[in-house]
Amino acid sequence: LQDAFDTWYYCHDEIMEMRANGTYDWKEFLYERYFPIIKDAVEYMKQQTYADRLVYCIFNECDNAVWFGNYIDGEVHFDDIGKANFYEAWKLTYDYVKSIDEDAVIGGPGYFDYDTSKITGFLTFCKENNCVPEIMIYHELSYWSIPHWELHVEDYRSIEKSLGIDELPIIVTEYGVMEENGNPADM
């Protein structure tokens, strides 16, 4: 859904300028800028004949910290504050999408790489707050992600099991780095 914004990372320059000016509020941005986009998209998509085959990825690479990160000395960090902000935003957004379409299938978190700690923290929050995604989405964009792919799936399955979460389908929405994509032997 964030891909409705026309810049990468979604409104990055605008948000960083607001952060520098001390005027950025991620909740305000979520409600005023992102939720209207979500409303239009979900209302339109739920009317389509293929609506039962859609997965809403509500955030993409949120762990780059632009929207939710802790702003320190001109930089954003996906530290404990950034994670807490994202978790709260996830719950708000998850609930908002479901309020528009109770049958919506939501995927996430859309982290830019597989990270055991980040996935565990996210799923722990989701389990405790009734907002577990129906589809697990993450990227495999770290170096040598392809050889570690199966290990990441095994690790992820162990996290689900330890938290008592039923096995979710996994969609890896982006994968491979240039060194792998440019070398057929690696892929």
C-alpha distance (Angstrom), angle and dihedral (degrees) to the residues before:
residue distance angle dihedral
L1 . . .
Q2 3.80 . .
D3 3.79 89.3 .
A4 3.80 87.3 79.6
F5 3.81 85.1 80.9
D6 3.79 111.1 87.9
T7 3.79 99.7 -138.4
W8 3.78 136.3 64.0
Y9 2.95 121.7 -99.2
Y10 3.75 88.6 25.4
C11 3.83 106.2 -93.8
H12 3.82 90.2 -21.2
D13 3.81 97.7 154.1
E14 3.80 93.2 43.2
I15 3.81 92.8 48.9
M16 3.79 93.7 45.5
E17 3.81 90.0 51.0
M18 3.80 90.6 50.5
R19 3.81 89.8 47.5
A20 3.81 90.7 51.6
N21 3.81 89.2 50.3
G22 3.80 91.9 47.1
T23 3.80 92.2 -119.7
Y24 3.81 102.0 109.0
D25 3.79 118.4 112.8
W26 3.79 113.1 174.3
K27 3.81 93.5 -156.2
E28 3.79 91.8 52.0
F29 3.80 89.7 48.3
L30 3.80 90.6 48.9
Y31 3.80 94.4 50.0
E32 3.79 99.0 38.2
R33 3.80 103.2 35.2
Y34 3.80 109.4 20.0
F35 3.80 104.5 34.2
P36 3.84 94.0 58.2
I37 3.82 88.5 54.1
I38 3.80 90.5 48.7
K39 3.81 92.2 48.2
D40 3.81 93.4 52.3
A41 3.80 93.9 43.9
V42 3.80 97.8 46.2
E43 3.80 94.2 43.1
Y44 3.80 89.4 51.6
M45 3.80 96.4 42.4
K46 3.80 96.2 47.6
Q47 3.83 88.3 61.2
Q48 3.80 93.3 57.1
T49 3.81 122.0 102.9
Y50 3.81 89.2 -122.6
A51 3.82 95.1 50.3
D52 3.80 90.9 115.9
R53 3.83 89.3 62.8
L54 3.81 98.2 51.5
V55 3.79 126.2 109.7
Y56 3.79 115.5 -164.3
C57 3.77 110.9 -144.2
I58 3.79 96.7 -162.1
F59 3.82 96.3 -173.4
N60 3.78 132.8 25.3
E61 3.80 122.2 -160.1
C62 3.79 92.0 -16.8
D63 3.80 87.8 161.3
N64 3.80 90.0 74.6
A65 3.84 82.1 81.6
V66 3.82 99.6 -136.9
W67 3.81 95.6 124.7
F68 3.80 101.4 27.7
G69 3.78 108.4 16.6
N70 3.75 129.4 119.0
Y71 3.82 108.0 -99.2
I72 3.81 111.5 -137.6
D73 3.82 124.5 166.3
G74 3.79 94.8 -22.9
E75 3.80 96.2 -44.9
V76 3.79 133.4 95.1
H77 3.80 122.7 -134.1
F78 3.79 131.3 -164.2
D79 3.78 90.5 -141.6
D80 3.81 127.4 135.9
I81 3.81 91.3 -65.0
G82 3.80 92.1 47.9
K83 3.80 91.2 48.5
A84 3.80 92.3 48.5
N85 3.82 90.1 50.3
F86 3.80 91.0 49.2
Y87 3.80 93.3 47.4
E88 3.80 90.5 52.5
A89 3.80 90.7 46.4
W90 3.81 90.0 48.7
K91 3.81 91.7 54.5
L92 3.81 93.0 45.7
T93 3.80 92.4 47.7
Y94 3.80 95.0 42.2
D95 3.80 90.6 52.1
Y96 3.81 91.6 45.0
V97 3.82 93.4 53.5
K98 3.82 90.4 47.0
S99 3.82 90.0 49.8
I100 3.81 88.9 58.5
D101 3.81 95.6 40.7
E102 3.78 116.5 11.3
D103 3.82 89.3 -168.2
A104 3.81 93.9 54.6
V105 3.80 114.6 131.2
I106 3.79 108.7 -138.8
G107 3.77 124.5 -159.4
G108 3.75 129.5 -168.4
P109 2.92 171.9 -9.1
G110 3.82 88.5 -125.9
Y111 3.82 95.5 -157.3
F112 3.81 113.9 -178.6
D113 3.77 92.3 -121.5
Y114 3.77 139.6 10.3
D115 3.79 110.6 -89.0
T116 3.81 121.3 168.5
S117 3.79 94.5 -151.5
K118 3.81 95.1 48.4
I119 3.82 93.2 45.7
T120 3.82 92.0 47.0
G121 3.80 92.7 49.3
F122 3.79 92.2 46.7
L123 3.80 95.3 48.3
T124 3.80 92.1 44.3
F125 3.80 89.5 55.3
C126 3.81 92.0 45.0
K127 3.79 93.6 49.7
E128 3.82 91.2 49.5
N129 3.83 92.3 46.8
N130 3.80 102.8 40.7
C131 3.80 95.6 -114.4
V132 3.81 105.4 109.5
P133 3.80 109.2 153.3
E134 3.80 116.8 -116.0
I135 3.82 89.3 -135.8
M136 3.81 126.2 36.8
I137 3.79 110.0 -132.9
Y138 3.78 126.9 -175.4
H139 3.80 137.9 138.5
E140 3.78 130.4 -114.7
L141 3.80 98.4 -147.0
S142 3.78 101.8 134.7
Y143 3.77 121.8 104.9
W144 3.78 111.5 -80.6
S145 3.79 91.5 11.7
I146 3.78 91.2 144.5
P147 3.84 95.9 61.4
H148 3.81 89.6 45.7
W149 3.80 95.3 46.6
E150 3.82 96.1 100.3
L151 3.81 92.2 43.7
H152 3.79 89.7 53.7
V153 3.80 91.7 50.9
E154 3.82 90.4 49.9
D155 3.79 90.6 47.8
Y156 3.80 91.4 47.8
R157 3.81 91.8 50.2
S158 3.81 89.7 52.0
I159 3.83 89.8 52.7
E160 3.81 91.0 52.0
K161 3.77 90.7 49.1
S162 3.82 93.9 47.6
L163 3.82 90.3 51.8
G164 3.79 95.2 43.9
I165 3.81 93.3 -116.4
D166 3.79 117.5 149.4
E167 3.79 113.3 -114.9
L168 3.80 109.7 -82.9
P169 3.78 126.4 -156.3
I170 3.81 111.1 -105.0
I171 3.80 124.5 -137.3
V172 3.78 116.4 -172.8
T173 3.79 98.5 -160.0
E174 3.81 98.5 -174.3
Y175 3.77 128.1 23.1
G176 3.77 144.8 165.2
V177 3.78 131.5 37.9
M178 3.81 125.0 -120.8
E179 3.78 92.7 -95.4
E180 3.82 88.9 58.2
N181 3.79 98.1 37.6
G182 3.82 91.3 49.2
N183 3.80 94.2 49.9
P184 3.83 115.4 60.9
A185 3.80 91.6 -162.2
D186 3.82 90.5 62.6
M187 3.80 94.9 47.8
